[in-house]
Amino acid sequence: MSIPTGQSQVDLEKEYEVDEIWLQPWWDNGENGRAYKYTIEASINGKTWQRIVDRSKNTTPHRDVGESYILNPFKVRYVRVTGINHLCEMKVYRHGSTPRK
């Protein structure tokens, strides 16, 4: 199955070292058991992208608290999510700026 065409991208306006990305797709109160299939990619220059999260085969229903990905610290300026047509919110955290879960 291919990933839908929805894509969201953020420009952090300069390079940061980050270690967490949090996503909140549209939430339907769990009524439909919606499982989002998507990827998250990062780039320093907006041209060369590295896949950092691959949920393209996800079958787990989305939760109301969103999805948090704690990663090894990496440098980034641009972050994009492909496959979610209704991404309500995305947060990218600078390394060491949030308490670990």
Secondary structure, DSSP 8 states (H G I E B T S, - for coil): ----S-EEEEEEEEEEEEEEEEEEE---TTSS-----EEEEEESSSSS-EEEEEETT--S---TT-EEEEEEEEEEEEEEEES-TTEEEEEEEETTSS---
